């Protein structure tokens, strides 16, 4: 079963003045965290401890198509 996670961007002010949101398809919180951590958005593990709390708080929607590949779908960050 896959979910669409809408994760708030985790880099605090002043590094990212406005924030953002990232849409991720993943099977669970751990996979979502790992996808985000392994992306260029993680800033070399500087903010790794901030990612999981945002994943847990994220809105999550069950997807009906089991063939969806786990990945970042869209991102908007400032």
N, C-alpha and C positions, 0 to 999 in steps of 0.2 A: 504494500500500500504506500502510495506517495502523497506528499502534502506540499502545498504552496505556502511558504513562510514569507511574511512581510516583516523584515527585520529592520529596526531602527539602526542607523549608522552609529558606531560606537566610539568614534574619535571625538573627544571633548573639545570645547572651546579652549584655547584660541587656535589650535591646530586646524579645526574645521568649524568655522564660525556659525554655519547654519545647519549642519547635520545632513540628513538624507534618509533614504529608504532603499533596501535591497530586496528584490523578490528572488527566492531560491526554491527550487524543487528538490526535496529530499525525503528519505524514508522516516527519519526521526531527528531529534534534537542533535544527537552526536554527529550524524552525517552532515546536517546543516552547518554545524560549527566547523567541521573539518573542511567543507567546501569553502567557507568564508575565510578560514585561517590560511588555507593554501592559495587564496587569490591575492592579487596585488594590493588589495584593500587593507590587508592586515599590517602593513608597515613593519615587516621583519619581526614579527612576534611581539612588538612593543605593546600592543593592545590585546593580546590573546586572552587575558583574564577578563576583559570587558565584553568579549564576543558572546560567550555562553549565556550570561544573564539576559542579554538582549534577544537571543534565540528563544529562551524560555518564555520571555514576555511577549514574543511576537504573535501576531494574529496568524492562525494556521487553518488552512482550508484543505479538506480531503479532495484529491483528484480522482476522477472516475476512470481515466485512461491509465492502465498499468504499464504502458509502453514508454511513459515519459522518462527521459534520461535525467539523472540528478545533475543539477547545474545551477549557476546563477542565470536567471531569466532576464532580468532587467535591473538597472541600478540608477539611482539619481542621488548624487552626493555633491556637496559643495566644498 
